[in-house]
Amino acid sequence: MKLRRMTLLIVACLLLPLQAFADSALSNRFSDSELVRIMKGEGYGAVKKIDDGSIRVKIDGRTYMLFNQDDGDLQAYYGIGGTSISYRDINSWNRTKRLSRAYLDSDRDPVLEADLLANGGLTVENVTEFFKVFVGSVEHFREFIIEHDDS
């Protein structure tokens, strides 16, 4: 009985690093279904593929988009409607912030985007960290927009 427990413990210890390695293995791209699984695995409950290459993630009533590009790159997107902000203020955001870019879309609504390039390889960890950083940037962006809203 003791030998059996010891054997099971040894096997479990050997398999744990394999799972960690599988999660950190480099990939040149993830499929849409893999990205949905990754996002749900991070605890984002409202994740849905809405079209090829387009995944919607809802967090606290806000809608984020994750675009899966043909070359494997990922683009995070968040837009705010019902505000009025100048391009000068948007330029100020871009001059003073890193890791994202802002612009006014064709309706003059402020948008925040960020890219994760796949050419160096993607892991589950860098995809989830990229999205967490983007969600944090959106929080700051929303505060910035409220502060500079001209409407």
Rosetta silent file (secondary structure, phi, psi, omega in degrees, C-alpha in Angstrom):
SEQUENCE: MKLRRMTLLIVACLLLPLQAFADSALSNRFSDSELVRIMKGEGYGAVKKIDDGSIRVKIDGRTYMLFNQDDGDLQAYYGIGGTSISYRDINSWNRTKRLSRAYLDSDRDPVLEADLLANGGLTVENVTEFFKVFVGSVEHFREFIIEHDDS
SCORE:     score description
SCORE:     0.000 S_00000001
   1 L     0.000  -44.630  178.905    0.000    0.000    0.000 S_00000001
   2 H   -63.258  -38.653  179.728    2.800    2.411    0.882 S_00000001
   3 H   -65.033  -39.929  179.161    4.596    1.576   -2.352 S_00000001
   4 H   -63.943  -44.402  178.069    1.473    2.302   -4.373 S_00000001
   5 H   -62.198  -42.302 -179.980    1.011    5.724   -2.739 S_00000001
   6 H   -63.977  -41.538  178.809    4.655    6.542   -3.277 S_00000001
   7 H   -63.185  -44.783  178.669    4.404    5.535   -6.945 S_00000001
   8 H   -62.577  -39.758  178.409    1.294    7.713   -7.443 S_00000001
   9 H   -64.248  -42.330  179.370    3.030   10.636   -5.760 S_00000001
  10 H   -64.781  -44.760  179.490    6.084   10.276   -8.000 S_00000001
  11 H   -61.998  -43.062  179.192    3.935   10.048  -11.139 S_00000001
  12 H   -62.330  -42.384  179.493    1.966   13.155  -10.090 S_00000001
  13 H   -64.962  -32.355  178.926    5.193   15.075   -9.457 S_00000001
  14 H   -75.383  -32.640 -177.590    6.471   14.107  -12.888 S_00000001
  15 H   -81.003  -28.317 -179.328    3.279   15.129  -14.687 S_00000001
  16 H   -57.941  -47.039  177.732    2.846   18.563  -13.066 S_00000001
  17 H   -62.438  -30.818  178.542    5.814   20.127  -14.886 S_00000001
  18 H   -64.455  -39.668  177.829    4.479   18.717  -18.169 S_00000001
  19 H   -66.047  -43.380  178.075    1.192   20.585  -17.669 S_00000001
  20 H   -62.260  -39.920  178.209    3.060   23.801  -16.851 S_00000001
  21 H   -65.651  -39.882  179.775    5.202   23.313  -19.954 S_00000001
  22 H   -61.879  -38.662  179.368    2.101   22.710  -22.099 S_00000001
  23 H   -70.308  -27.263 -177.095    0.614   26.014  -20.908 S_00000001
  24 H  -102.742    5.832  179.782    3.823   27.907  -21.695 S_00000001
  25 L   -64.583  140.171  179.568    4.566   26.208  -25.020 S_00000001
  26 L   -75.788  140.008  175.997    5.081   28.627  -27.890 S_00000001
  27 E  -133.072  150.465  177.448    2.532   28.739  -30.660 S_00000001
  28 L   -88.121   -9.913  175.023    2.512   30.852  -33.796 S_00000001
  29 L  -171.455  157.145  173.152   -1.254   31.347  -33.484 S_00000001
  30 L  -115.653  145.407  174.752   -4.311   30.296  -31.514 S_00000001
  31 L   -74.795  164.677  177.141   -7.636   29.345  -33.048 S_00000001
  32 H   -58.124  -43.715 -178.946  -10.746   31.293  -32.109 S_00000001
  33 H   -65.806  -35.167  175.800  -11.994   28.368  -30.012 S_00000001
  34 H   -65.371  -40.846  178.648   -8.643   28.173  -28.196 S_00000001
  35 H   -65.005  -39.486  176.466   -8.841   31.902  -27.424 S_00000001
  36 H   -60.871  -45.323  179.418  -12.390   31.495  -26.082 S_00000001
  37 H   -62.106  -42.574 -179.833  -11.134   28.629  -23.868 S_00000001
  38 H   -62.603  -46.717 -179.096   -8.155   30.702  -22.687 S_00000001
  39 H   -64.390  -43.090  177.816  -10.342   33.696  -21.796 S_00000001
  40 H   -65.165  -36.114  177.235  -12.886   31.515  -19.986 S_00000001
  41 H   -63.970  -24.221  177.246  -10.014   29.801  -18.181 S_00000001
  42 L   -84.892   -1.872  176.991   -8.971   33.217  -16.860 S_00000001
  43 L    99.005    2.634  175.570  -12.414   33.642  -15.311 S_00000001
  44 L   -79.155  109.901 -172.953  -14.030   35.820  -17.963 S_00000001
  45 L   -77.640  -38.012 -175.074  -17.504   34.292  -18.018 S_00000001
  46 E   -97.142   77.210 -179.402  -19.134   36.131  -20.902 S_00000001
  47 E  -120.116  128.723 -177.161  -16.856   35.160  -23.786 S_00000001
  48 E  -147.738  134.469  171.028  -18.315   34.430  -27.193 S_00000001
  49 E   -76.426  122.668 -178.333  -17.037   34.007  -30.727 S_00000001
  50 E  -105.444  -14.919  178.464  -19.256   36.306  -32.769 S_00000001
  51 E  -168.349  165.889  176.225  -17.596   35.835  -36.158 S_00000001
  52 L   -58.073  123.130  178.789  -14.460   34.284  -37.598 S_00000001
  53 L    80.925    4.481 -177.891  -11.591   36.108  -35.928 S_00000001
  54 E  -127.344  117.680 -179.337  -13.882   38.118  -33.617 S_00000001
  55 E  -121.800  129.221  178.871  -14.333   37.283  -29.949 S_00000001
  56 E  -100.439  134.249  176.973  -16.460   39.355  -27.591 S_00000001
  57 E  -126.525  122.787  177.794  -15.595   39.521  -23.899 S_00000001
  58 E  -105.644  129.370  179.787  -17.966   41.229  -21.464 S_00000001
  59 E  -135.635  121.522  177.864  -16.575   42.393  -18.137 S_00000001
  60 L    50.557   43.498  177.190  -18.608   44.404  -15.627 S_00000001
  61 L    78.713    1.011  179.190  -21.108   45.451  -18.304 S_00000001
  62 E  -104.308  143.118 -178.987  -18.375   46.592  -20.720 S_00000001
  63 E  -105.106  123.817  176.168  -17.799   44.982  -24.090 S_00000001
  64 E  -112.952  149.903  174.364  -14.261   44.276  -25.272 S_00000001
  65 E  -117.516  143.259  173.642  -13.315   42.736  -28.584 S_00000001
  66 E  -123.863  114.124 -178.672  -10.406   40.436  -29.268 S_00000001
  67 E   -99.916  127.489  179.972   -9.586   40.126  -32.950 S_00000001
  68 E   -99.007  102.485 -175.224   -7.628   37.090  -34.079 S_00000001
  69 L   -74.496  158.671 -178.261   -5.745   38.210  -37.193 S_00000001
  70 L   -59.949  -29.388 -179.286   -4.882   35.867  -40.079 S_00000001
  71 L   -87.835    3.647  179.105   -1.157   36.085  -39.229 S_00000001
  72 L    96.362  -14.640  176.862   -1.781   35.062  -35.591 S_00000001
  73 L   -62.951  151.981  176.724   -1.470   38.583  -34.157 S_00000001
  74 E  -115.476  141.805  177.098   -4.116   39.561  -31.617 S_00000001
  75 E  -127.832  124.908  174.840   -5.788   42.950  -31.391 S_00000001
  76 E   -95.971  141.574 -173.874   -7.755   44.106  -28.354 S_00000001
  77 E  -139.576  138.556  173.730  -10.406   46.781  -28.978 S_00000001
  78 E  -146.847  130.097  178.673  -12.628   48.936  -26.773 S_00000001
  79 E  -124.319  150.440  179.921  -14.839   51.834  -27.863 S_00000001
  80 L  -122.077  129.059  177.059  -16.854   54.404  -25.919 S_00000001
  81 L  -106.115  166.899  174.251  -19.966   56.067  -27.323 S_00000001
  82 L    75.426   22.280  177.975  -21.914   59.114  -26.252 S_00000001
  83 L  -126.511  167.584  175.535  -18.947   61.342  -25.485 S_00000001
  84 L  -133.926  117.620 -178.673  -17.275   64.264  -27.150 S_00000001
  85 L  -139.276  146.693 -176.619  -13.516   64.549  -26.976 S_00000001
  86 L   -83.203  157.248  175.917  -11.050   66.444  -29.134 S_00000001
  87 H   -65.416  -27.124  177.428   -8.346   64.870  -31.241 S_00000001
  88 H   -62.999  -41.636  177.953   -5.889   66.993  -29.210 S_00000001
  89 H   -66.743  -40.764  176.885   -6.906   65.139  -26.060 S_00000001
  90 H   -61.285  -42.691  177.003   -6.622   61.796  -27.861 S_00000001
  91 H   -61.546  -36.788  177.462   -3.148   62.838  -29.035 S_00000001
  92 H   -62.096  -43.432  175.875   -2.295   63.702  -25.443 S_00000001
  93 H   -56.006  -50.284 -176.081   -3.280   60.172  -24.396 S_00000001
  94 H   -64.504  -32.340  178.467   -1.048   58.703  -27.085 S_00000001
  95 H   -72.100  -30.789 -170.305    1.907   60.925  -26.104 S_00000001
  96 H  -107.669   -4.393 -177.779    1.720   60.060  -22.413 S_00000001
  97 L  -120.452  154.429  177.770    0.647   56.393  -22.354 S_00000001
  98 L  -115.432  165.482  168.854    2.288   53.172  -23.417 S_00000001
  99 L    72.152    4.840  175.810    1.076   49.789  -24.644 S_00000001
 100 L  -155.790  169.409  174.914   -2.080   51.044  -26.388 S_00000001
 101 E  -138.089  147.935 -179.390   -3.214   53.622  -28.899 S_00000001
 102 E  -121.088  153.234  174.866   -6.313   55.755  -29.009 S_00000001
 103 E  -159.398  169.627  173.301   -8.148   57.423  -31.873 S_00000001
 104 E   -98.931  125.687 -179.337  -11.512   58.816  -32.839 S_00000001
 105 L   -76.246 -173.289 -175.189  -13.453   56.437  -35.077 S_00000001
 106 L   -63.567  -20.588  175.753  -15.607   57.498  -38.039 S_00000001
 107 L   -94.685    6.816 -176.943  -18.400   58.527  -35.611 S_00000001
 108 L    66.375   23.281  174.051  -15.859   60.530  -33.558 S_00000001
 109 L   -87.384  139.631  179.094  -16.188   58.056  -30.683 S_00000001
 110 E   -72.334  138.611 -178.231  -12.989   57.368  -28.733 S_00000001
 111 E  -130.066  143.774  173.837  -11.438   53.949  -29.254 S_00000001
 112 E  -121.600  134.582  179.134   -8.570   52.185  -27.511 S_00000001
 113 E  -135.643  157.842  173.317   -6.628   49.380  -29.179 S_00000001
 114 E  -150.727  152.893 -178.764   -3.568   47.254  -28.458 S_00000001
 115 E  -122.739  144.462  170.045   -1.728   44.555  -30.395 S_00000001
 116 E  -119.307  112.533 -177.153    0.057   41.383  -29.407 S_00000001
 117 L   -79.014  138.617 -177.779    2.396   40.282  -32.186 S_00000001
 118 L   -92.793   -8.084 -173.004    2.672   36.566  -32.850 S_00000001
 119 L   -64.758  -20.746  174.747    6.000   36.648  -34.688 S_00000001
 120 L   -94.298    0.769 -177.701    7.912   35.930  -31.449 S_00000001
 121 L    97.989  150.355  178.747    5.476   33.182  -30.523 S_00000001
 122 E  -118.983  144.830  170.802    2.409   33.170  -28.308 S_00000001
 123 L  -126.751  163.616  174.875    1.791   31.414  -25.016 S_00000001
 124 H   -57.546  -42.456 -177.628   -1.329   31.152  -22.918 S_00000001
 125 H   -63.551  -44.310 -177.668    0.431   33.289  -20.318 S_00000001
 126 H   -73.781  -27.044  174.735    1.366   36.149  -22.636 S_00000001
 127 H   -67.575  -46.532 -178.436   -2.134   36.192  -24.173 S_00000001
 128 H   -68.373  -38.200  178.089   -3.801   36.387  -20.756 S_00000001
 129 H   -66.985  -41.174  176.235   -1.324   38.990  -19.470 S_00000001
 130 H   -55.890  -46.890 -177.275   -1.804   41.060  -22.641 S_00000001
 131 H   -69.654  -38.814  176.598   -5.561   41.081  -22.117 S_00000001
 132 H   -60.745  -44.125  178.628   -5.272   41.895  -18.387 S_00000001
 133 H   -62.497  -40.705  178.930   -3.020   44.855  -19.193 S_00000001
 134 H   -63.487  -44.501  179.083   -5.485   46.016  -21.841 S_00000001
 135 H   -59.987  -40.699  175.751   -8.426   45.827  -19.418 S_00000001
 136 H   -63.609  -39.989  177.454   -6.388   47.927  -16.968 S_00000001
 137 H   -63.501  -37.580  178.574   -5.604   50.430  -19.720 S_00000001
 138 H   -61.861  -39.981  178.231   -9.313   50.690  -20.502 S_00000001
 139 H   -58.640  -45.919  178.454  -10.004   51.665  -16.887 S_00000001
 140 H   -67.062  -38.412  179.414   -7.498   54.527  -17.170 S_00000001
 141 H   -63.223  -43.554  178.419   -8.809   55.428  -20.623 S_00000001
 142 H   -60.886  -43.298  177.539  -12.381   55.688  -19.330 S_00000001
 143 H   -61.314  -42.695  179.166  -11.217   58.000  -16.529 S_00000001
 144 H   -61.823  -45.148 -179.042   -9.315   60.089  -19.085 S_00000001
 145 H   -63.566  -44.398  179.100  -12.356   60.339  -21.372 S_00000001
 146 H   -60.794  -42.726 -179.568  -14.642   61.366  -18.490 S_00000001
 147 H   -64.182  -32.701 -174.825  -12.116   64.012  -17.427 S_00000001
 148 H  -108.012    8.772 -178.140  -11.849   65.436  -20.971 S_00000001
 149 L   -66.247  125.429 -179.466  -15.457   64.971  -22.158 S_00000001
 150 L   -94.975   -1.203 -175.073  -16.690   68.152  -23.853 S_00000001
 151 L   -80.325    0.000    0.000  -20.336   67.129  -24.160 S_00000001
